[in-house]
């Protein structure tokens, strides 16, 4: 019996994807574990493996096709001993694909004109006198008329409902105001104002356009939801880096034979993980009406990739050695940029860290990555005047800003985490004990 190969859900948030590339062709034999296709999800481009054995009887969805729904049949596999051509036909009939509406019917529906609304009669300008004989006049116009000696009873108002306005008084003073007549002819219907033209900036600036990728759409949706639904609180500390930089140099000298080179970010990942374990009230997340407190620190690390951002995870970063964190981070970052991460390598995490110091950014406020409840934003280490032992000296100072979900984390608890993080970075041997 032919096997319908369906578009897989390669991430929890995936509803559709792009079939970027087929790695097999019709007639190829496949076994479980063979790579069949590259699929662009809302997070990354991932490889799709076969779970069945057989022969590719028919490729239903061509490579490069966008918006392929999860569960849609993308290929048909003939089992061992089955006639490939028969399997191809059988698969076609068994695939539940909605029929397209006839093009002619669609065109007719679009071409059908909307019913026109009955023409409304042109509004008439009413005389300036109200039903009880009082003259309709704005307060400003009345005051100007008294100052200039203009007879309001002799004027016909041009304002709403025939009200006399300032312009009528100015015109009367110059001798050009409309004067009431016993049988005033109805005012002509004003000509319809031309529709406003789009601003020149909309179309006149040379530009290019491109379709948003699934990743960019997901980033836009998740960040919008985060800012709209999570009450952020931001706490910033300045941290002296000199001891950490010295320790890093010493460790790198000893790790050189193992071809391991620690980055400052590797040490900060470790410091954040240890801080979260020391202040467990910040190692949490909101789940409906429940608060989850995690028993280990899995740190999501923001990595910029072509077309967006992804956060591979260092699991159990609080217990891993710095060399293990460094080696794992290099591997994850490299595969993230190639779109080769597996779902469990970027889904989850108990907190995040985002470092923009390499761009010279002094400090910034990061957006929380839900369902996590905090993210640490790291700025550049810079030489600054700093008070050390009651004297003004030059030191390497880094600003770090924690963004906290105020529904789950109180300000005092967030402040305690920032204090512990600062102490660990300034005295880095503490995170290695």
NORFENPE-V844429 format. One record per residue. N is the residue number from 1. SS is DSSP state (a for helix, b for strand, c for the rest). PHI is phi in degrees with one decimal (none if undefined). D_FIRST is the distance of its C-alpha to the first C-alpha in Angstrom with 2 decimals. Layout:
# NORFENPE-V844429
n:N ss:SS phi:PHI d_first:D_FIRST
n:N ss:SS phi:PHI d_first:D_FIRST
This chain:
# NORFENPE-V844429
n:1 ss:c phi:none d_first:0.00
n:2 ss:c phi:-63.9 d_first:3.81
n:3 ss:b phi:-108.4 d_first:6.54
n:4 ss:b phi:-83.7 d_first:9.64
n:5 ss:b phi:-87.5 d_first:12.68
n:6 ss:b phi:-105.0 d_first:15.57
n:7 ss:c phi:-61.4 d_first:19.30
n:8 ss:c phi:-84.2 d_first:20.59
n:9 ss:c phi:-92.9 d_first:23.89
n:10 ss:c phi:-92.7 d_first:25.94
n:11 ss:c phi:-154.0 d_first:29.10
n:12 ss:c phi:-60.4 d_first:30.16
n:13 ss:c phi:-95.1 d_first:31.77
n:14 ss:c phi:-76.8 d_first:29.03
n:15 ss:c phi:-114.4 d_first:27.90
n:16 ss:b phi:-154.2 d_first:27.02
n:17 ss:b phi:-153.6 d_first:27.27
n:18 ss:b phi:-107.9 d_first:27.63
n:19 ss:b phi:-81.1 d_first:25.00
n:20 ss:b phi:-68.4 d_first:27.82
n:21 ss:b phi:-160.0 d_first:26.26
n:22 ss:b phi:-86.1 d_first:23.08
n:23 ss:c phi:-101.7 d_first:23.47
n:24 ss:c phi:-132.0 d_first:20.62
n:25 ss:c phi:-134.0 d_first:19.92
n:26 ss:c phi:-58.6 d_first:17.21
n:27 ss:c phi:98.6 d_first:16.48
n:28 ss:c phi:-73.0 d_first:17.51
n:29 ss:b phi:-90.2 d_first:15.89
n:30 ss:b phi:-129.9 d_first:16.03
n:31 ss:c phi:-126.4 d_first:16.43
n:32 ss:c phi:-57.3 d_first:17.30
n:33 ss:c phi:101.2 d_first:20.63
n:34 ss:c phi:-67.8 d_first:20.51
n:35 ss:b phi:-80.4 d_first:22.08
n:36 ss:b phi:-102.1 d_first:19.97
n:37 ss:b phi:-157.9 d_first:22.47
n:38 ss:b phi:-106.3 d_first:25.86
n:39 ss:b phi:-122.5 d_first:26.03
n:40 ss:b phi:-88.4 d_first:29.41
n:41 ss:c phi:-96.1 d_first:29.74
n:42 ss:c phi:-75.2 d_first:32.85
n:43 ss:c phi:-119.1 d_first:34.27
n:44 ss:c phi:-164.3 d_first:33.29
n:45 ss:b phi:-93.0 d_first:30.96
n:46 ss:b phi:-123.9 d_first:28.40
n:47 ss:b phi:-88.6 d_first:25.79
n:48 ss:b phi:-107.9 d_first:22.14
n:49 ss:b phi:-98.9 d_first:20.44
n:50 ss:c phi:-77.0 d_first:16.85
n:51 ss:c phi:-115.2 d_first:15.68
n:52 ss:c phi:-119.5 d_first:12.39
n:53 ss:c phi:-106.2 d_first:12.27
n:54 ss:b phi:155.7 d_first:10.77
n:55 ss:b phi:-119.7 d_first:12.04
n:56 ss:b phi:-67.5 d_first:13.14
n:57 ss:b phi:-81.3 d_first:11.76
n:58 ss:b phi:-155.9 d_first:13.90
n:59 ss:b phi:-96.1 d_first:16.62
n:60 ss:c phi:-84.8 d_first:17.09
n:61 ss:c phi:-109.7 d_first:20.30
n:62 ss:c phi:-72.9 d_first:23.05
n:63 ss:c phi:-66.0 d_first:25.15
n:64 ss:c phi:90.5 d_first:28.35
n:65 ss:b phi:-77.8 d_first:26.90
n:66 ss:b phi:-90.3 d_first:28.85
n:67 ss:b phi:55.1 d_first:28.24
n:68 ss:b phi:-82.9 d_first:24.45
n:69 ss:b phi:-69.4 d_first:23.89
n:70 ss:c phi:-60.3 d_first:22.36
n:71 ss:c phi:96.2 d_first:18.85
n:72 ss:c phi:-73.0 d_first:18.45
n:73 ss:b phi:-69.3 d_first:15.33
n:74 ss:b phi:-111.4 d_first:16.76
n:75 ss:b phi:-161.3 d_first:14.06
n:76 ss:b phi:-126.0 d_first:10.42
n:77 ss:b phi:-111.1 d_first:9.08
n:78 ss:b phi:-91.1 d_first:7.11
n:79 ss:c phi:-72.8 d_first:6.71
n:80 ss:c phi:-58.8 d_first:9.60
n:81 ss:c phi:85.6 d_first:10.04
n:82 ss:c phi:-89.7 d_first:7.39
n:83 ss:c phi:-68.8 d_first:9.63
n:84 ss:a phi:-63.0 d_first:10.48
n:85 ss:a phi:-65.5 d_first:12.13
n:86 ss:a phi:-67.6 d_first:9.53
n:87 ss:a phi:-62.8 d_first:7.12
n:88 ss:a phi:-62.5 d_first:10.46
n:89 ss:a phi:-69.7 d_first:11.32
n:90 ss:a phi:-62.7 d_first:8.36
n:91 ss:a phi:-64.4 d_first:8.98
n:92 ss:a phi:-63.5 d_first:12.57
n:93 ss:a phi:-74.2 d_first:12.52
n:94 ss:a phi:-84.7 d_first:10.78
n:95 ss:c phi:-69.8 d_first:13.13
n:96 ss:c phi:-87.9 d_first:16.15
n:97 ss:c phi:-110.4 d_first:18.86
n:98 ss:c phi:-61.6 d_first:22.33
n:99 ss:c phi:-74.0 d_first:23.96
n:100 ss:c phi:-75.1 d_first:27.04
n:101 ss:c phi:-68.1 d_first:30.32
n:102 ss:c phi:-55.9 d_first:32.05
n:103 ss:a phi:-59.5 d_first:34.35
n:104 ss:a phi:-61.9 d_first:37.26
n:105 ss:a phi:-65.5 d_first:37.00
n:106 ss:a phi:-60.7 d_first:36.95
n:107 ss:a phi:-63.6 d_first:39.93
n:108 ss:a phi:-64.4 d_first:41.80
n:109 ss:a phi:-64.2 d_first:41.33
n:110 ss:a phi:-70.2 d_first:42.67
n:111 ss:a phi:-77.6 d_first:45.51
n:112 ss:c phi:-61.1 d_first:46.76
n:113 ss:c phi:-72.8 d_first:50.08
n:114 ss:c phi:-72.4 d_first:50.84
n:115 ss:c phi:-60.5 d_first:53.60
n:116 ss:c phi:-82.3 d_first:57.00
n:117 ss:c phi:-78.5 d_first:59.26
n:118 ss:c phi:-61.5 d_first:62.65
n:119 ss:c phi:-64.3 d_first:65.31
n:120 ss:c phi:-87.6 d_first:67.45
n:121 ss:c phi:-64.0 d_first:71.21
n:122 ss:c phi:-65.2 d_first:72.83
n:123 ss:c phi:-64.7 d_first:74.45
n:124 ss:c phi:-100.3 d_first:78.20
n:125 ss:c phi:-80.2 d_first:80.60
n:126 ss:c phi:-87.0 d_first:82.70
n:127 ss:c phi:-65.7 d_first:86.32
n:128 ss:c phi:-72.7 d_first:87.27
n:129 ss:b phi:-85.3 d_first:89.11
n:130 ss:c phi:-81.3 d_first:87.17
n:131 ss:c phi:-63.1 d_first:87.62
n:132 ss:c phi:-93.3 d_first:90.46
n:133 ss:c phi:90.9 d_first:92.34
n:134 ss:c phi:-75.7 d_first:91.43
n:135 ss:b phi:-85.1 d_first:90.59
n:136 ss:c phi:-80.8 d_first:87.06
n:137 ss:b phi:-151.5 d_first:87.56
n:138 ss:c phi:-72.8 d_first:85.86
n:139 ss:a phi:-55.8 d_first:87.99
n:140 ss:a phi:-65.1 d_first:88.26
n:141 ss:a phi:-64.8 d_first:89.35
n:142 ss:a phi:-64.1 d_first:91.94
n:143 ss:a phi:-65.7 d_first:93.40
n:144 ss:a phi:-65.9 d_first:93.60
n:145 ss:a phi:-62.6 d_first:95.23
n:146 ss:a phi:-65.4 d_first:97.91
n:147 ss:a phi:-67.9 d_first:98.55
n:148 ss:a phi:-101.2 d_first:98.80
n:149 ss:c phi:69.5 d_first:100.56
n:150 ss:c phi:-90.6 d_first:97.86
n:151 ss:c phi:-79.8 d_first:98.06
n:152 ss:a phi:-66.3 d_first:94.62
n:153 ss:a phi:-66.0 d_first:95.55
n:154 ss:a phi:-92.7 d_first:95.89
n:155 ss:b phi:-103.7 d_first:92.42
n:156 ss:c phi:-109.7 d_first:89.09
n:157 ss:c phi:-73.0 d_first:86.22
n:158 ss:c phi:-107.3 d_first:83.23
n:159 ss:c phi:-83.7 d_first:81.11
n:160 ss:a phi:-58.1 d_first:78.51
n:161 ss:a phi:67.2 d_first:79.98
n:162 ss:a phi:80.5 d_first:83.14
n:163 ss:c phi:-68.1 d_first:84.04
n:164 ss:b phi:-79.4 d_first:86.71
n:165 ss:c phi:-121.4 d_first:85.46
n:166 ss:a phi:-56.4 d_first:87.03
n:167 ss:a phi:-60.9 d_first:86.33
n:168 ss:a phi:-67.7 d_first:88.40
n:169 ss:a phi:-67.4 d_first:91.34
n:170 ss:a phi:-61.9 d_first:91.18
n:171 ss:a phi:-68.1 d_first:91.12
n:172 ss:a phi:-64.6 d_first:94.04
n:173 ss:a phi:-66.0 d_first:96.11
n:174 ss:c phi:-89.5 d_first:95.54
n:175 ss:c phi:84.7 d_first:96.39
n:176 ss:c phi:-121.3 d_first:93.00
n:177 ss:c phi:-75.5 d_first:91.60
n:178 ss:c phi:-67.8 d_first:90.58
n:179 ss:b phi:-105.5 d_first:93.31
n:180 ss:c phi:-62.6 d_first:92.79
n:181 ss:c phi:-121.4 d_first:93.85
n:182 ss:c phi:-61.8 d_first:94.57
n:183 ss:c phi:-125.5 d_first:91.66
n:184 ss:c phi:-71.7 d_first:89.20
n:185 ss:c phi:-71.7 d_first:86.69
n:186 ss:c phi:-61.4 d_first:83.07
n:187 ss:c phi:-66.8 d_first:81.73
n:188 ss:c phi:-63.9 d_first:79.41
n:189 ss:c phi:-65.6 d_first:75.71
n:190 ss:c phi:-63.9 d_first:74.91
n:191 ss:c phi:-66.6 d_first:72.67
n:192 ss:c phi:-66.2 d_first:69.08
n:193 ss:c phi:-67.0 d_first:68.77
n:194 ss:c phi:-63.4 d_first:66.46
n:195 ss:c phi:-62.4 d_first:63.08
n:196 ss:c phi:-62.3 d_first:63.22
n:197 ss:c phi:-82.9 d_first:61.86
n:198 ss:c phi:-60.7 d_first:59.39
n:199 ss:c phi:-59.2 d_first:61.16
n:200 ss:a phi:-58.6 d_first:61.57
n:201 ss:a phi:-65.7 d_first:59.79
n:202 ss:a phi:-66.0 d_first:56.54
n:203 ss:a phi:-128.5 d_first:56.03
n:204 ss:c phi:-83.0 d_first:58.90
n:205 ss:c phi:-82.3 d_first:58.01
n:206 ss:c phi:-57.4 d_first:55.94
n:207 ss:c phi:-159.0 d_first:52.55
n:208 ss:c phi:-123.2 d_first:48.90
n:209 ss:c phi:-126.5 d_first:45.94
n:210 ss:c phi:-147.0 d_first:42.47
n:211 ss:c phi:-71.3 d_first:39.51
n:212 ss:c phi:-66.5 d_first:39.35
n:213 ss:c phi:-75.4 d_first:36.60
n:214 ss:a phi:-59.3 d_first:34.42
n:215 ss:a phi:-64.2 d_first:36.58
n:216 ss:a phi:-64.9 d_first:39.79
n:217 ss:a phi:-62.3 d_first:38.65
n:218 ss:a phi:-67.1 d_first:37.85
n:219 ss:a phi:-60.0 d_first:41.20
n:220 ss:a phi:-61.5 d_first:43.04
n:221 ss:a phi:-67.4 d_first:41.44
n:222 ss:a phi:-69.3 d_first:41.91
n:223 ss:a phi:-68.9 d_first:45.48
n:224 ss:a phi:-62.6 d_first:46.45
n:225 ss:a phi:-61.8 d_first:45.16
n:226 ss:a phi:-62.2 d_first:46.97
n:227 ss:a phi:-72.5 d_first:50.29
n:228 ss:a phi:-83.2 d_first:50.06
n:229 ss:a phi:-111.4 d_first:49.04
n:230 ss:c phi:-110.4 d_first:50.54
n:231 ss:c phi:-75.8 d_first:54.35
n:232 ss:b phi:-79.7 d_first:55.08
n:233 ss:b phi:-126.7 d_first:58.20
n:234 ss:b phi:-115.4 d_first:59.30
n:235 ss:b phi:-129.9 d_first:61.47
n:236 ss:b phi:-122.2 d_first:62.85
n:237 ss:b phi:-131.9 d_first:64.70
n:238 ss:b phi:-98.0 d_first:66.36
n:239 ss:b phi:-125.1 d_first:65.66
n:240 ss:b phi:-81.8 d_first:67.69
n:241 ss:c phi:-100.7 d_first:65.46
n:242 ss:a phi:-58.0 d_first:67.98
n:243 ss:a phi:-65.5 d_first:67.34
n:244 ss:a phi:-65.8 d_first:63.55
n:245 ss:a phi:-65.6 d_first:63.95
n:246 ss:a phi:-66.8 d_first:66.28
n:247 ss:a phi:-61.5 d_first:63.92
n:248 ss:a phi:-59.4 d_first:61.03
n:249 ss:a phi:-61.7 d_first:63.17
n:250 ss:a phi:-66.5 d_first:64.11
n:251 ss:a phi:-66.1 d_first:60.56
n:252 ss:a phi:-64.3 d_first:59.28
n:253 ss:a phi:-65.0 d_first:62.02
n:254 ss:a phi:-78.9 d_first:60.86
n:255 ss:a phi:-89.7 d_first:57.12
n:256 ss:a phi:-55.2 d_first:57.62
n:257 ss:a phi:-61.7 d_first:57.02
n:258 ss:a phi:-94.3 d_first:53.58
n:259 ss:c phi:59.2 d_first:52.80
n:260 ss:c phi:-117.9 d_first:52.59
n:261 ss:c phi:-129.7 d_first:54.41
n:262 ss:c phi:-74.4 d_first:54.65
n:263 ss:c phi:-100.2 d_first:54.80
n:264 ss:a phi:-59.1 d_first:56.84
n:265 ss:a phi:-63.5 d_first:53.63
n:266 ss:a phi:-59.4 d_first:52.38
n:267 ss:a phi:-69.3 d_first:55.55
n:268 ss:a phi:-70.6 d_first:55.27
n:269 ss:a phi:-60.7 d_first:51.71
n:270 ss:a phi:-61.5 d_first:53.13
n:271 ss:a phi:-61.9 d_first:56.14
n:272 ss:a phi:-65.5 d_first:54.07
n:273 ss:a phi:-62.4 d_first:51.84
n:274 ss:a phi:-65.3 d_first:54.93
n:275 ss:a phi:-61.2 d_first:56.60
n:276 ss:a phi:-64.0 d_first:53.74
n:277 ss:a phi:-73.7 d_first:53.98
n:278 ss:a phi:-78.6 d_first:57.76
n:279 ss:c phi:-122.9 d_first:57.43
n:280 ss:a phi:-63.0 d_first:54.37
n:281 ss:a phi:-66.6 d_first:55.18
n:282 ss:a phi:-101.9 d_first:53.81
n:283 ss:c phi:-97.4 d_first:50.61
n:284 ss:b phi:-138.2 d_first:49.00
n:285 ss:b phi:-153.7 d_first:46.74
n:286 ss:b phi:-89.9 d_first:46.64
n:287 ss:b phi:-129.8 d_first:43.66
n:288 ss:c phi:64.6 d_first:44.39
n:289 ss:c phi:-102.6 d_first:47.49
n:290 ss:b phi:-120.5 d_first:47.18
n:291 ss:b phi:-112.8 d_first:48.57
n:292 ss:b phi:-92.9 d_first:46.60
n:293 ss:b phi:-113.2 d_first:48.76
n:294 ss:c phi:-88.1 d_first:46.95
n:295 ss:c phi:-98.5 d_first:47.94
n:296 ss:c phi:-146.4 d_first:47.24
n:297 ss:c phi:-109.7 d_first:47.71
n:298 ss:c phi:-102.8 d_first:44.66
n:299 ss:b phi:-100.1 d_first:46.08
n:300 ss:b phi:-82.3 d_first:44.13
n:301 ss:b phi:-113.4 d_first:45.74
n:302 ss:b phi:-67.4 d_first:45.76
n:303 ss:b phi:-126.5 d_first:44.69
n:304 ss:b phi:-79.3 d_first:45.11
n:305 ss:b phi:-130.2 d_first:42.28
n:306 ss:c phi:-55.5 d_first:41.83
n:307 ss:c phi:90.0 d_first:41.18
n:308 ss:b phi:165.8 d_first:41.99
n:309 ss:b phi:-142.9 d_first:42.46
n:310 ss:b phi:-139.7 d_first:40.37
n:311 ss:b phi:-124.8 d_first:41.54
n:312 ss:b phi:-62.6 d_first:40.20
n:313 ss:b phi:-114.4 d_first:41.30
n:314 ss:b phi:-93.9 d_first:43.57
n:315 ss:c phi:-77.1 d_first:42.71
n:316 ss:c phi:49.9 d_first:45.61
n:317 ss:c phi:-64.0 d_first:48.02
n:318 ss:c phi:-69.7 d_first:50.93
n:319 ss:c phi:-108.0 d_first:50.47
n:320 ss:c phi:-82.0 d_first:49.32
n:321 ss:c phi:-73.1 d_first:51.88
n:322 ss:a phi:-62.2 d_first:52.87
n:323 ss:a phi:-66.0 d_first:51.55
n:324 ss:a phi:-67.5 d_first:48.11
n:325 ss:a phi:-61.8 d_first:48.11
n:326 ss:a phi:-62.9 d_first:49.18
n:327 ss:a phi:-63.6 d_first:46.58
n:328 ss:a phi:-67.3 d_first:43.73
n:329 ss:a phi:-65.8 d_first:44.99
n:330 ss:a phi:-62.4 d_first:45.14
n:331 ss:a phi:-65.9 d_first:41.55
n:332 ss:a phi:-64.6 d_first:40.26
n:333 ss:a phi:-63.9 d_first:42.37
n:334 ss:a phi:-64.1 d_first:41.25
n:335 ss:a phi:-72.5 d_first:37.53
n:336 ss:a phi:-63.7 d_first:38.19
n:337 ss:a phi:-69.6 d_first:39.76
n:338 ss:c phi:-91.3 d_first:36.83
n:339 ss:c phi:71.1 d_first:34.34
n:340 ss:c phi:-111.3 d_first:32.79
n:341 ss:c phi:-71.6 d_first:33.56
n:342 ss:c phi:-88.6 d_first:31.01
n:343 ss:a phi:-57.5 d_first:31.02
n:344 ss:a phi:-69.8 d_first:33.06
n:345 ss:a phi:-85.4 d_first:35.64
n:346 ss:c phi:-134.8 d_first:36.82
n:347 ss:c phi:-102.1 d_first:35.85
n:348 ss:c phi:120.6 d_first:38.56
n:349 ss:c phi:86.2 d_first:42.05
n:350 ss:c phi:-102.8 d_first:45.15
n:351 ss:b phi:-162.1 d_first:47.46
n:352 ss:b phi:-125.1 d_first:47.62
n:353 ss:b phi:-135.5 d_first:50.06
n:354 ss:b phi:-130.9 d_first:50.66
n:355 ss:b phi:-114.9 d_first:53.16
n:356 ss:c phi:-115.2 d_first:54.71
n:357 ss:a phi:-63.3 d_first:57.73
n:358 ss:a phi:-64.9 d_first:56.72
n:359 ss:a phi:-95.9 d_first:57.35
n:360 ss:c phi:80.6 d_first:60.83
n:361 ss:c phi:-73.0 d_first:59.97
n:362 ss:c phi:-73.3 d_first:62.63
n:363 ss:c phi:-159.9 d_first:60.84
n:364 ss:c phi:-158.6 d_first:58.21
n:365 ss:c phi:-105.9 d_first:56.49
n:366 ss:c phi:-88.5 d_first:52.73
n:367 ss:c phi:-90.3 d_first:50.32
n:368 ss:c phi:-62.4 d_first:48.68
n:369 ss:c phi:-98.9 d_first:44.95
n:370 ss:c phi:-65.0 d_first:43.67
n:371 ss:c phi:-86.3 d_first:43.00
n:372 ss:b phi:-62.7 d_first:45.50
n:373 ss:c phi:-115.0 d_first:49.15
n:374 ss:b phi:-158.4 d_first:50.97
n:375 ss:b phi:-144.6 d_first:50.97
n:376 ss:b phi:-103.0 d_first:53.69
n:377 ss:b phi:-102.4 d_first:54.85
n:378 ss:b phi:-108.7 d_first:56.69
n:379 ss:c phi:-97.5 d_first:59.32
n:380 ss:c phi:-76.8 d_first:61.08
n:381 ss:c phi:-79.1 d_first:63.58
n:382 ss:b phi:-130.9 d_first:66.89
n:383 ss:b phi:-70.8 d_first:70.45
n:384 ss:b phi:-139.0 d_first:72.43
n:385 ss:b phi:-64.5 d_first:75.79
n:386 ss:b phi:-148.2 d_first:75.23
n:387 ss:b phi:-83.1 d_first:77.61
n:388 ss:b phi:-128.2 d_first:77.50
n:389 ss:c phi:52.8 d_first:80.12
n:390 ss:c phi:66.1 d_first:82.15
n:391 ss:b phi:-131.7 d_first:82.40
n:392 ss:b phi:-81.4 d_first:80.67
n:393 ss:b phi:-132.2 d_first:78.58
n:394 ss:b phi:-98.9 d_first:75.72
n:395 ss:b phi:-139.6 d_first:72.34
n:396 ss:b phi:-87.5 d_first:68.66
n:397 ss:b phi:-116.8 d_first:67.38
n:398 ss:b phi:-123.6 d_first:63.85
n:399 ss:b phi:-96.4 d_first:63.03
n:400 ss:b phi:-125.7 d_first:60.03
n:401 ss:b phi:-122.3 d_first:58.92
n:402 ss:b phi:-94.0 d_first:56.75
n:403 ss:b phi:-102.0 d_first:54.88
n:404 ss:b phi:-122.8 d_first:54.39
n:405 ss:b phi:-78.7 d_first:52.63
n:406 ss:c phi:-69.6 d_first:55.72
n:407 ss:c phi:-70.6 d_first:53.75
n:408 ss:c phi:-105.6 d_first:52.84
n:409 ss:c phi:-125.4 d_first:55.60
n:410 ss:c phi:-73.5 d_first:59.31
n:411 ss:a phi:-58.0 d_first:61.54
n:412 ss:a phi:-65.4 d_first:63.48
n:413 ss:a phi:-69.3 d_first:60.35
n:414 ss:a phi:-62.8 d_first:59.18
n:415 ss:a phi:-65.5 d_first:62.69
n:416 ss:a phi:-65.2 d_first:62.60
n:417 ss:a phi:-61.6 d_first:59.37
n:418 ss:a phi:-62.4 d_first:60.96
n:419 ss:a phi:-65.6 d_first:64.07
n:420 ss:a phi:-66.4 d_first:62.14
n:421 ss:a phi:-61.0 d_first:60.11
n:422 ss:a phi:-60.8 d_first:63.39
n:423 ss:a phi:-64.3 d_first:65.03
n:424 ss:a phi:-68.1 d_first:62.16
n:425 ss:a phi:-71.7 d_first:62.11
n:426 ss:a phi:-76.2 d_first:65.90
n:427 ss:c phi:-131.0 d_first:66.02
n:428 ss:a phi:-67.1 d_first:62.76
n:429 ss:a phi:-63.2 d_first:63.56
n:430 ss:a phi:-63.9 d_first:62.90
n:431 ss:a phi:-80.3 d_first:59.15
n:432 ss:c phi:-97.1 d_first:59.02
n:433 ss:c phi:-72.0 d_first:60.84
